[in-house]
Amino acid sequence: MVPVWAPGNTLLYISDRTGWWNLYREAAPGGATPLCPRAAEFGGPAWAFGARPFQTLPDGRCAGVPAPAAGALRACGALPID
């Protein structure tokens, strides 16, 4: 869900493989790495067109806003993606 290419030919996306919509990085096929594993949703409803639950930053990190626990953002901060 919401795939985005990041610097270094890295794919960022949200997956619910753990039962929670969390943010993952995939630098090589089959190499999925969770960026901030939490019991929180980093994705919203799929029908909310144009919404982006995370964003890459110019310094090479990724920022996201999980719900329902806003405190999870403070725990994760902006995450390195490489």
VOBA-493761 format. One record per residue: residue number from 1; x, y, z of N, C-alpha, C in turn. Coordinates in pm, 1 decimal. Atoms other than C-alpha are relative to their C-alpha. Example, Ala and Ser with C-alpha at 12.3 -4.5 7.8 and 13.67 -1.06 7.14 Angstrom:
<pt><kolnu>1</kolnu><n_X>89.0</n_X><n_Y>-119.0</n_Y><n_Z>0.0</n_Z><ca_X>1230.0</ca_X><ca_Y>-450.0</ca_Y><ca_Z>780.0</ca_Z><c_X>90.0</c_X><c_Y>120.0</c_Y><c_Z>0.0</c_Z></pt>
<pt><kolnu>2</kolnu><n_X>-82.0</n_X><n_Y>-119.0</n_Y><n_Z>-6.0</n_Z><ca_X>1367.0</ca_X><ca_Y>-106.0</ca_Y><ca_Z>714.0</ca_Z><c_X>-77.0</c_X><c_Y>109.0</c_Y><c_Z>73.0</c_Z></pt>
//
This chain:
<pt><kolnu>1</kolnu><n_X>83.8</n_X><n_Y>-117.2</n_Y><n_Z>0.0</n_Z><ca_X>0.0</ca_X><ca_Y>0.0</ca_Y><ca_Z>0.0</ca_Z><c_X>88.6</c_X><c_Y>123.9</c_Y><c_Z>0.0</c_Z></pt>
<pt><kolnu>2</kolnu><n_X>-68.8</n_X><n_Y>-129.8</n_Y><n_Z>8.5</n_Z><ca_X>126.7</ca_X><ca_Y>352.0</ca_Y><ca_Z>-85.4</ca_Z><c_X>150.4</c_X><c_Y>-17.5</c_Y><c_Z>-25.9</c_Z></pt>
<pt><kolnu>3</kolnu><n_X>-143.8</n_X><n_Y>15.5</n_Y><n_Z>26.2</n_Z><ca_X>459.6</ca_X><ca_Y>246.6</ca_Y><ca_Z>-242.5</ca_Z><c_X>63.8</c_X><c_Y>130.7</c_Y><c_Z>-45.8</c_Z></pt>
<pt><kolnu>4</kolnu><n_X>-76.4</n_X><n_Y>-120.9</n_Y><n_Z>34.1</n_Z><ca_X>721.5</ca_X><ca_Y>521.5</ca_Y><ca_Z>-275.5</ca_Z><c_X>144.7</c_X><c_Y>-41.0</c_Y><c_Z>-21.0</c_Z></pt>
<pt><kolnu>5</kolnu><n_X>-142.7</n_X><n_Y>22.8</n_Y><n_Z>20.8</n_Z><ca_X>1069.5</ca_X><ca_Y>505.5</ca_Y><ca_Z>-425.8</ca_Z><c_X>78.0</c_X><c_Y>103.1</c_Y><c_Z>80.0</c_Z></pt>
<pt><kolnu>6</kolnu><n_X>-86.9</n_X><n_Y>-85.9</n_Y><n_Z>-80.4</n_Z><ca_X>1330.6</ca_X><ca_Y>648.0</ca_Y><ca_Z>-188.8</ca_Z><c_X>138.5</c_X><c_Y>1.1</c_Y><c_Z>-64.5</c_Z></pt>
<pt><kolnu>7</kolnu><n_X>-136.6</n_X><n_Y>-1.4</n_Y><n_Z>53.9</n_Z><ca_X>1692.1</ca_X><ca_Y>741.8</ca_Y><ca_Z>-264.6</ca_Z><c_X>68.0</c_X><c_Y>-136.4</c_Y><c_Z>16.3</c_Z></pt>
<pt><kolnu>8</kolnu><n_X>-73.5</n_X><n_Y>126.9</n_Y><n_Z>-5.4</n_Z><ca_X>1923.5</ca_X><ca_Y>448.2</ca_Y><ca_Z>-333.5</ca_Z><c_X>-79.6</c_X><c_Y>-116.7</c_Y><c_Z>-55.0</c_Z></pt>
<pt><kolnu>9</kolnu><n_X>79.4</n_X><n_Y>105.3</n_Y><n_Z>61.5</n_Z><ca_X>1663.2</ca_X><ca_Y>254.3</ca_Y><ca_Z>-535.0</ca_Z><c_X>-66.1</c_X><c_Y>-90.0</c_Y><c_Z>104.3</c_Z></pt>
<pt><kolnu>10</kolnu><n_X>65.2</n_X><n_Y>70.0</n_Y><n_Z>-109.6</n_Z><ca_X>1481.8</ca_X><ca_Y>155.4</ca_Y><ca_Z>-213.8</ca_Z><c_X>-149.6</c_X><c_Y>25.9</c_Y><c_Z>-5.5</c_Z></pt>
<pt><kolnu>11</kolnu><n_X>144.7</n_X><n_Y>-12.7</n_Y><n_Z>1.5</n_Z><ca_X>1109.9</ca_X><ca_Y>89.5</ca_Y><ca_Z>-205.2</ca_Z><c_X>-51.8</c_X><c_Y>5.7</c_Y><c_Z>143.5</c_Z></pt>
<pt><kolnu>12</kolnu><n_X>67.6</n_X><n_Y>-11.1</n_Y><n_Z>-129.3</n_Z><ca_X>910.1</ca_X><ca_Y>208.3</ca_Y><ca_Z>97.1</ca_Z><c_X>-147.3</c_X><c_Y>-28.6</c_Y><c_Z>-22.8</c_Z></pt>
<pt><kolnu>13</kolnu><n_X>141.4</n_X><n_Y>32.5</n_Y><n_Z>14.6</n_Z><ca_X>559.9</ca_X><ca_Y>73.4</ca_Y><ca_Z>151.8</ca_Z><c_X>-57.8</c_X><c_Y>-38.9</c_Y><c_Z>135.4</c_Z></pt>
<pt><kolnu>14</kolnu><n_X>70.1</n_X><n_Y>41.5</n_Y><n_Z>-120.7</n_Z><ca_X>300.8</ca_X><ca_Y>-12.8</ca_Y><ca_Z>413.2</ca_Z><c_X>-59.1</c_X><c_Y>-137.7</c_Y><c_Z>-26.0</c_Z></pt>
<pt><kolnu>15</kolnu><n_X>52.9</n_X><n_Y>135.5</n_Y><n_Z>10.6</n_Z><ca_X>206.6</ca_X><ca_Y>-374.6</ca_Y><ca_Z>474.8</ca_Z><c_X>-64.1</c_X><c_Y>-38.4</c_Y><c_Z>133.4</c_Z></pt>
<pt><kolnu>16</kolnu><n_X>63.8</n_X><n_Y>47.5</n_Y><n_Z>-123.2</n_Z><ca_X>-22.6</ca_X><ca_Y>-547.4</ca_Y><ca_Z>725.1</ca_Z><c_X>39.6</c_X><c_Y>-144.1</c_Y><c_Z>31.6</c_Z></pt>
<pt><kolnu>17</kolnu><n_X>-45.2</n_X><n_Y>138.3</n_Y><n_Z>-20.8</n_Z><ca_X>180.9</ca_X><ca_Y>-869.0</ca_Y><ca_Z>738.4</ca_Z><c_X>-0.2</c_X><c_Y>-42.4</c_Y><c_Z>146.3</c_Z></pt>
<pt><kolnu>18</kolnu><n_X>2.3</n_X><n_Y>32.3</n_Y><n_Z>-143.1</n_Z><ca_X>182.1</ca_X><ca_Y>-848.5</ca_Y><ca_Z>1122.4</ca_Z><c_X>-138.7</c_X><c_Y>21.4</c_Y><c_Z>60.9</c_Z></pt>
<pt><kolnu>19</kolnu><n_X>131.5</n_X><n_Y>-33.4</n_Y><n_Z>-50.9</n_Z><ca_X>-184.0</ca_X><ca_Y>-748.4</ca_Y><ca_Z>1151.8</ca_Z><c_X>-15.1</c_X><c_Y>149.6</c_Y><c_Z>25.4</c_Z></pt>
<pt><kolnu>20</kolnu><n_X>-0.8</n_X><n_Y>-145.6</n_Y><n_Z>-12.4</n_Z><ca_X>-89.2</ca_X><ca_Y>-378.9</ca_Y><ca_Z>1179.2</ca_Z><c_X>60.1</c_X><c_Y>57.7</c_Y><c_Z>-127.4</c_Z></pt>
<pt><kolnu>21</kolnu><n_X>-54.3</n_X><n_Y>-65.2</n_Y><n_Z>118.5</n_Z><ca_X>-27.8</ca_X><ca_Y>-143.7</ca_Y><ca_Z>884.1</ca_Z><c_X>127.3</c_X><c_Y>73.6</c_Y><c_Z>39.6</c_Z></pt>
<pt><kolnu>22</kolnu><n_X>-129.9</n_X><n_Y>-57.5</n_Y><n_Z>-36.3</n_Z><ca_X>344.8</ca_X><ca_Y>-76.9</ca_Y><ca_Z>943.1</ca_Z><c_X>82.2</c_X><c_Y>32.4</c_Y><c_Z>-124.5</c_Z></pt>
<pt><kolnu>23</kolnu><n_X>-85.9</n_X><n_Y>-47.2</n_Y><n_Z>108.4</n_Z><ca_X>612.7</ca_X><ca_Y>86.4</ca_Y><ca_Z>728.5</ca_Z><c_X>119.4</c_X><c_Y>-93.7</c_Y><c_Z>-18.5</c_Z></pt>
<pt><kolnu>24</kolnu><n_X>-109.8</n_X><n_Y>91.1</n_Y><n_Z>34.0</n_Z><ca_X>869.1</ca_X><ca_Y>-134.3</ca_Y><ca_Z>549.4</ca_Z><c_X>90.0</c_X><c_Y>61.2</c_Y><c_Z>-105.9</c_Z></pt>
<pt><kolnu>25</kolnu><n_X>-97.3</n_X><n_Y>-35.5</n_Y><n_Z>102.6</n_Z><ca_X>1180.2</ca_X><ca_Y>-84.7</ca_Y><ca_Z>339.5</ca_Z><c_X>38.9</c_X><c_Y>-128.5</c_Y><c_Z>-71.6</c_Z></pt>
<pt><kolnu>26</kolnu><n_X>-42.4</n_X><n_Y>116.2</n_Y><n_Z>79.6</n_Z><ca_X>1271.7</ca_X><ca_Y>-322.8</ca_Y><ca_Z>56.4</ca_Z><c_X>108.6</c_X><c_Y>46.6</c_Y><c_Z>-95.3</c_Z></pt>
<pt><kolnu>27</kolnu><n_X>-113.3</n_X><n_Y>-40.2</n_Y><n_Z>82.8</n_Z><ca_X>1618.0</ca_X><ca_Y>-271.8</ca_Y><ca_Z>-90.0</ca_Z><c_X>30.6</c_X><c_Y>-105.9</c_Y><c_Z>-105.9</c_Z></pt>
<pt><kolnu>28</kolnu><n_X>-20.6</n_X><n_Y>110.2</n_Y><n_Z>94.1</n_Z><ca_X>1629.6</ca_X><ca_Y>-612.4</ca_Y><ca_Z>-264.5</ca_Z><c_X>-123.4</c_X><c_Y>-89.8</c_Y><c_Z>7.7</c_Z></pt>
<pt><kolnu>29</kolnu><n_X>116.6</n_X><n_Y>88.6</n_Y><n_Z>-4.2</n_Z><ca_X>1356.6</ca_X><ca_Y>-860.3</ca_Y><ca_Z>-359.0</ca_Z><c_X>7.4</c_X><c_Y>-97.6</c_Y><c_Z>117.3</c_Z></pt>
<pt><kolnu>30</kolnu><n_X>4.3</n_X><n_Y>90.2</n_Y><n_Z>-115.3</n_Z><ca_X>1252.5</ca_X><ca_Y>-1053.2</ca_Y><ca_Z>-49.4</ca_Z><c_X>69.8</c_X><c_Y>54.0</c_Y><c_Z>122.9</c_Z></pt>
<pt><kolnu>31</kolnu><n_X>-74.3</n_X><n_Y>-56.5</n_Y><n_Z>-112.2</n_Z><ca_X>1447.0</ca_X><ca_Y>-820.9</ca_Y><ca_Z>179.8</ca_Z><c_X>-77.9</c_X><c_Y>104.4</c_Y><c_Z>76.6</c_Z></pt>
<pt><kolnu>32</kolnu><n_X>83.2</n_X><n_Y>-96.5</n_Y><n_Z>-71.3</n_Z><ca_X>1161.6</ca_X><ca_Y>-649.1</ca_Y><ca_Z>365.3</ca_Z><c_X>51.9</c_X><c_Y>21.7</c_Y><c_Z>141.7</c_Z></pt>
<pt><kolnu>33</kolnu><n_X>-46.1</n_X><n_Y>-37.5</n_Y><n_Z>-133.1</n_Z><ca_X>1276.5</ca_X><ca_Y>-462.2</ca_Y><ca_Z>676.9</ca_Z><c_X>-101.0</c_X><c_Y>96.5</c_Y><c_Z>60.6</c_Z></pt>
<pt><kolnu>34</kolnu><n_X>91.3</n_X><n_Y>-94.9</n_Y><n_Z>-63.6</n_Z><ca_X>1027.5</ca_X><ca_Y>-304.7</ca_Y><ca_Z>919.2</ca_Z><c_X>77.8</c_X><c_Y>120.4</c_Y><c_Z>51.1</c_Z></pt>
<pt><kolnu>35</kolnu><n_X>-70.5</n_X><n_Y>-120.9</n_Y><n_Z>-43.4</n_Z><ca_X>1125.1</ca_X><ca_Y>57.1</ca_Y><ca_Z>987.2</ca_Z><c_X>-38.2</c_X><c_Y>43.7</c_Y><c_Z>140.1</c_Z></pt>
<pt><kolnu>36</kolnu><n_X>45.0</n_X><n_Y>-39.5</n_Y><n_Z>-133.8</n_Z><ca_X>921.6</ca_X><ca_Y>111.7</ca_Y><ca_Z>1302.4</ca_Z><c_X>-111.2</c_X><c_Y>-94.4</c_Y><c_Z>44.0</c_Z></pt>
<pt><kolnu>37</kolnu><n_X>104.8</n_X><n_Y>96.0</n_Y><n_Z>-34.9</n_Z><ca_X>741.0</ca_X><ca_Y>-204.3</ca_Y><ca_Z>1414.0</ca_Z><c_X>-73.1</c_X><c_Y>43.0</c_Y><c_Z>127.6</c_Z></pt>
<pt><kolnu>38</kolnu><n_X>82.0</n_X><n_Y>-44.8</n_Y><n_Z>-111.9</n_Z><ca_X>457.1</ca_X><ca_Y>-97.6</ca_Y><ca_Z>1642.1</ca_Z><c_X>-138.8</c_X><c_Y>-62.3</c_Y><c_Z>-11.3</c_Z></pt>
<pt><kolnu>39</kolnu><n_X>140.8</n_X><n_Y>38.8</n_Y><n_Z>-1.1</n_Z><ca_X>108.0</ca_X><ca_Y>-207.1</ca_Y><ca_Z>1742.0</ca_Z><c_X>-81.3</c_X><c_Y>125.9</c_Y><c_Z>-27.6</c_Z></pt>
<pt><kolnu>40</kolnu><n_X>67.7</n_X><n_Y>-121.9</n_Y><n_Z>42.3</n_Z><ca_X>-21.3</ca_X><ca_Y>96.5</ca_Y><ca_Z>1553.7</ca_Z><c_X>-12.6</c_X><c_Y>-2.6</c_Y><c_Z>-151.6</c_Z></pt>
<pt><kolnu>41</kolnu><n_X>24.2</n_X><n_Y>-5.9</n_Y><n_Z>143.3</n_Z><ca_X>-154.0</ca_X><ca_Y>171.9</ca_Y><ca_Z>1207.1</ca_Z><c_X>71.6</c_X><c_Y>119.5</c_Y><c_Z>-62.1</c_Z></pt>
<pt><kolnu>42</kolnu><n_X>-65.7</n_X><n_Y>-106.5</n_Y><n_Z>75.2</n_Z><ca_X>69.9</ca_X><ca_Y>371.8</ca_Y><ca_Z>971.5</ca_Z><c_X>-72.8</c_X><c_Y>27.8</c_Y><c_Z>-130.6</c_Z></pt>
<pt><kolnu>43</kolnu><n_X>77.3</n_X><n_Y>-20.9</n_Y><n_Z>121.4</n_Z><ca_X>-192.2</ca_X><ca_Y>355.5</ca_Y><ca_Z>698.4</ca_Z><c_X>-142.9</c_X><c_Y>35.9</c_Y><c_Z>32.8</c_Z></pt>
<pt><kolnu>44</kolnu><n_X>138.9</n_X><n_Y>-37.5</n_Y><n_Z>-17.2</n_Z><ca_X>-534.8</ca_X><ca_Y>502.6</ca_Y><ca_Z>659.3</ca_Z><c_X>-87.0</c_X><c_Y>-74.7</c_Y><c_Z>-98.5</c_Z></pt>
<pt><kolnu>45</kolnu><n_X>89.8</n_X><n_Y>67.3</n_Y><n_Z>93.7</n_Z><ca_X>-835.4</ca_X><ca_Y>402.3</ca_Y><ca_Z>453.4</ca_Z><c_X>48.2</c_X><c_Y>13.5</c_Y><c_Z>-144.4</c_Z></pt>
<pt><kolnu>46</kolnu><n_X>-47.6</n_X><n_Y>0.4</n_Y><n_Z>138.8</n_Z><ca_X>-748.8</ca_X><ca_Y>307.6</ca_Y><ca_Z>95.3</ca_Z><c_X>-81.8</c_X><c_Y>92.4</c_Y><c_Z>-89.3</c_Z></pt>
<pt><kolnu>47</kolnu><n_X>83.7</n_X><n_Y>-87.4</n_Y><n_Z>82.6</n_Z><ca_X>-1034.0</ca_X><ca_Y>523.2</ca_Y><ca_Z>-35.2</ca_Z><c_X>31.1</c_X><c_Y>147.9</c_Y><c_Z>20.9</c_Z></pt>
<pt><kolnu>48</kolnu><n_X>-39.7</n_X><n_Y>-140.0</n_Y><n_Z>-23.2</n_Z><ca_X>-869.2</ca_X><ca_Y>844.5</ca_Y><ca_Z>94.6</ca_Z><c_X>108.3</c_X><c_Y>37.0</c_Y><c_Z>-101.4</c_Z></pt>
<pt><kolnu>49</kolnu><n_X>-94.4</n_X><n_Y>-28.4</n_Y><n_Z>107.4</n_Z><ca_X>-705.7</ca_X><ca_Y>940.8</ca_Y><ca_Z>-235.8</ca_Z><c_X>85.1</c_X><c_Y>123.0</c_Y><c_Z>31.5</c_Z></pt>
<pt><kolnu>50</kolnu><n_X>-90.8</n_X><n_Y>-112.3</n_Y><n_Z>-20.1</n_Z><ca_X>-403.1</ca_X><ca_Y>1169.0</ca_Y><ca_Z>-215.9</ca_Z><c_X>60.7</c_X><c_Y>6.8</c_Y><c_Z>138.2</c_Z></pt>
<pt><kolnu>51</kolnu><n_X>-56.8</n_X><n_Y>0.4</n_Y><n_Z>-135.1</n_Z><ca_X>-334.5</ca_X><ca_Y>1096.8</ca_Y><ca_Z>149.9</ca_Z><c_X>126.8</c_X><c_Y>-83.4</c_Y><c_Z>0.8</c_Z></pt>
<pt><kolnu>52</kolnu><n_X>-126.0</n_X><n_Y>73.7</n_Y><n_Z>-10.8</n_Z><ca_X>17.1</ca_X><ca_Y>984.6</ca_Y><ca_Z>233.3</ca_Z><c_X>36.1</c_X><c_Y>-10.5</c_Y><c_Z>147.9</c_Z></pt>
<pt><kolnu>53</kolnu><n_X>-25.9</n_X><n_Y>15.8</n_Y><n_Z>-142.9</n_Z><ca_X>79.7</ca_X><ca_Y>835.8</ca_Y><ca_Z>578.7</ca_Z><c_X>148.2</c_X><c_Y>12.5</c_Y><c_Z>39.4</c_Z></pt>
<pt><kolnu>54</kolnu><n_X>-142.3</n_X><n_Y>-20.8</n_Y><n_Z>-29.9</n_Z><ca_X>457.2</ca_X><ca_Y>879.1</ca_Y><ca_Z>549.8</ca_Z><c_X>61.5</c_X><c_Y>81.0</c_Y><c_Z>-113.1</c_Z></pt>
<pt><kolnu>55</kolnu><n_X>-67.7</n_X><n_Y>-83.1</n_Y><n_Z>99.9</n_Z><ca_X>701.4</ca_X><ca_Y>1099.7</ca_Y><ca_Z>362.3</ca_Z><c_X>150.7</c_X><c_Y>-16.0</c_Y><c_Z>14.0</c_Z></pt>
<pt><kolnu>56</kolnu><n_X>-145.9</n_X><n_Y>-1.4</n_Y><n_Z>-5.6</n_Z><ca_X>1068.0</ca_X><ca_Y>1076.1</ca_Y><ca_Z>269.8</ca_Z><c_X>45.1</c_X><c_Y>144.1</c_Y><c_Z>21.5</c_Z></pt>
<pt><kolnu>57</kolnu><n_X>-54.3</n_X><n_Y>-131.5</n_Y><n_Z>-30.8</n_Z><ca_X>1277.3</ca_X><ca_Y>1368.3</ca_Y><ca_Z>393.0</ca_Z><c_X>127.8</c_X><c_Y>23.4</c_Y><c_Z>-79.0</c_Z></pt>
<pt><kolnu>58</kolnu><n_X>-120.1</n_X><n_Y>-29.5</n_Y><n_Z>79.5</n_Z><ca_X>1562.4</ca_X><ca_Y>1545.6</ca_Y><ca_Z>207.8</ca_Z><c_X>128.7</c_X><c_Y>-57.7</c_Y><c_Z>58.3</c_Z></pt>
<pt><kolnu>59</kolnu><n_X>-122.2</n_X><n_Y>51.8</n_Y><n_Z>-62.1</n_Z><ca_X>1818.0</ca_X><ca_Y>1416.7</ca_Y><ca_Z>460.3</ca_Z><c_X>7.5</c_X><c_Y>-152.8</c_Y><c_Z>-1.3</c_Z></pt>
<pt><kolnu>60</kolnu><n_X>-6.3</n_X><n_Y>145.1</n_Y><n_Z>13.8</n_Z><ca_X>1737.6</ca_X><ca_Y>1051.4</ca_Y><ca_Z>375.7</ca_Z><c_X>-76.1</c_X><c_Y>-76.3</c_Y><c_Z>106.2</c_Z></pt>
<pt><kolnu>61</kolnu><n_X>82.0</n_X><n_Y>68.5</n_Y><n_Z>-99.2</n_Z><ca_X>1501.3</ca_X><ca_Y>976.1</ca_Y><ca_Z>662.6</ca_Z><c_X>-144.4</c_X><c_Y>-4.0</c_Y><c_Z>-47.1</c_Z></pt>
<pt><kolnu>62</kolnu><n_X>141.2</n_X><n_Y>13.7</n_Y><n_Z>31.3</n_Z><ca_X>1133.9</ca_X><ca_Y>890.5</ca_Y><ca_Z>661.8</ca_Z><c_X>-79.6</c_X><c_Y>38.7</c_Y><c_Z>123.7</c_Z></pt>
<pt><kolnu>63</kolnu><n_X>86.3</n_X><n_Y>-39.8</n_Y><n_Z>-111.0</n_Z><ca_X>864.5</ca_X><ca_Y>1047.7</ca_Y><ca_Z>879.6</ca_Z><c_X>-139.6</c_X><c_Y>-54.8</c_Y><c_Z>-24.9</c_Z></pt>
<pt><kolnu>64</kolnu><n_X>134.3</n_X><n_Y>53.4</n_Y><n_Z>11.3</n_Z><ca_X>526.7</ca_X><ca_Y>889.6</ca_Y><ca_Z>950.4</ca_Z><c_X>-82.7</c_X><c_Y>36.8</c_Y><c_Z>120.8</c_Z></pt>
<pt><kolnu>65</kolnu><n_X>92.4</n_X><n_Y>-30.3</n_Y><n_Z>-109.2</n_Z><ca_X>222.4</ca_X><ca_Y>948.5</ca_Y><ca_Z>1163.7</ca_Z><c_X>-88.5</c_X><c_Y>-122.0</c_Y><c_Z>23.1</c_Z></pt>
<pt><kolnu>66</kolnu><n_X>82.7</n_X><n_Y>117.5</n_Y><n_Z>-28.1</n_Z><ca_X>81.8</ca_X><ca_Y>630.3</ca_Y><ca_Z>1318.6</ca_Z><c_X>-126.2</c_X><c_Y>38.0</c_Y><c_Z>77.5</c_Z></pt>
<pt><kolnu>67</kolnu><n_X>121.7</n_X><n_Y>-15.8</n_Y><n_Z>-79.7</n_Z><ca_X>-264.4</ca_X><ca_Y>597.5</ca_Y><ca_Z>1469.6</ca_Z><c_X>-34.5</c_X><c_Y>-138.4</c_Y><c_Z>53.4</c_Z></pt>
<pt><kolnu>68</kolnu><n_X>63.1</n_X><n_Y>-103.1</n_Y><n_Z>-80.4</n_Z><ca_X>-424.2</ca_X><ca_Y>545.8</ca_Y><ca_Z>1712.1</ca_Z><c_X>92.5</c_X><c_Y>64.0</c_Y><c_Z>102.4</c_Z></pt>
<pt><kolnu>69</kolnu><n_X>-88.7</n_X><n_Y>-49.5</n_Y><n_Z>-105.6</n_Z><ca_X>-126.1</ca_X><ca_Y>603.3</ca_Y><ca_Z>1940.7</ca_Z><c_X>95.9</c_X><c_Y>103.9</c_Y><c_Z>-55.0</c_Z></pt>
<pt><kolnu>70</kolnu><n_X>-88.3</n_X><n_Y>-105.0</n_Y><n_Z>50.1</n_Z><ca_X>29.0</ca_X><ca_Y>939.8</ca_Y><ca_Z>1850.6</ca_Z><c_X>136.3</c_X><c_Y>-5.2</c_Y><c_Z>68.0</c_Z></pt>
<pt><kolnu>71</kolnu><n_X>-127.7</n_X><n_Y>13.4</n_Y><n_Z>-68.8</n_Z><ca_X>302.5</ca_X><ca_Y>864.6</ca_Y><ca_Z>2105.3</ca_Z><c_X>98.2</c_X><c_Y>-88.8</c_Y><c_Z>-74.0</c_Z></pt>
<pt><kolnu>72</kolnu><n_X>-89.5</n_X><n_Y>86.5</n_Y><n_Z>76.9</n_Z><ca_X>441.2</ca_X><ca_Y>604.5</ca_Y><ca_Z>1864.9</ca_Z><c_X>91.2</c_X><c_Y>82.2</c_Y><c_Z>-89.7</c_Z></pt>
<pt><kolnu>73</kolnu><n_X>-84.5</n_X><n_Y>-85.2</n_Y><n_Z>83.7</n_Z><ca_X>569.7</ca_X><ca_Y>888.3</ca_Y><ca_Z>1645.3</ca_Z><c_X>119.3</c_X><c_Y>49.6</c_Y><c_Z>80.2</c_Z></pt>
<pt><kolnu>74</kolnu><n_X>-110.9</n_X><n_Y>-45.8</n_Y><n_Z>-84.1</n_Z><ca_X>777.2</ca_X><ca_Y>1021.9</ca_Y><ca_Z>1932.6</ca_Z><c_X>98.5</c_X><c_Y>-114.7</c_Y><c_Z>24.3</c_Z></pt>
<pt><kolnu>75</kolnu><n_X>-88.1</n_X><n_Y>113.0</n_Y><n_Z>-23.9</n_Z><ca_X>913.1</ca_X><ca_Y>671.8</ca_Y><ca_Z>1991.4</ca_Z><c_X>84.6</c_X><c_Y>-31.5</c_Y><c_Z>-122.8</c_Z></pt>
<pt><kolnu>76</kolnu><n_X>-70.7</n_X><n_Y>31.3</n_Y><n_Z>122.9</n_Z><ca_X>1014.4</ca_X><ca_Y>630.2</ca_Y><ca_Z>1625.7</ca_Z><c_X>75.9</c_X><c_Y>120.5</c_Y><c_Z>-55.7</c_Z></pt>
<pt><kolnu>77</kolnu><n_X>-62.0</n_X><n_Y>-119.0</n_Y><n_Z>57.4</n_Z><ca_X>1095.2</ca_X><ca_Y>985.8</ca_Y><ca_Z>1523.0</ca_Z><c_X>8.1</c_X><c_Y>-12.5</c_Y><c_Z>-151.0</c_Z></pt>
<pt><kolnu>78</kolnu><n_X>-26.5</n_X><n_Y>11.9</n_Y><n_Z>143.4</n_Z><ca_X>1223.1</ca_X><ca_Y>1030.3</ca_Y><ca_Z>1170.4</ca_Z><c_X>100.6</c_X><c_Y>-113.2</c_Y><c_Z>-16.6</c_Z></pt>
<pt><kolnu>79</kolnu><n_X>-74.8</n_X><n_Y>124.1</n_Y><n_Z>9.5</n_Z><ca_X>1369.9</ca_X><ca_Y>701.6</ca_Y><ca_Z>1055.8</ca_Z><c_X>96.3</c_X><c_Y>-2.2</c_Y><c_Z>-116.2</c_Z></pt>
<pt><kolnu>80</kolnu><n_X>-89.8</n_X><n_Y>18.0</n_Y><n_Z>114.4</n_Z><ca_X>1679.8</ca_X><ca_Y>634.5</ca_Y><ca_Z>846.9</ca_Z><c_X>-53.6</c_X><c_Y>-110.3</c_Y><c_Z>-89.7</c_Z></pt>
<pt><kolnu>81</kolnu><n_X>52.7</n_X><n_Y>100.6</n_Y><n_Z>92.1</n_Z><ca_X>1583.4</ca_X><ca_Y>441.3</ca_Y><ca_Z>535.4</ca_Z><c_X>109.5</c_X><c_Y>-76.4</c_Y><c_Z>-72.2</c_Z></pt>
<pt><kolnu>82</kolnu><n_X>-106.7</n_X><n_Y>77.4</n_Y><n_Z>65.2</n_Z><ca_X>1924.3</ca_X><ca_Y>315.6</ca_Y><ca_Z>425.7</ca_Z><c_X>93.6</c_X><c_Y>-58.9</c_Y><c_Z>100.0</c_Z></pt>
//
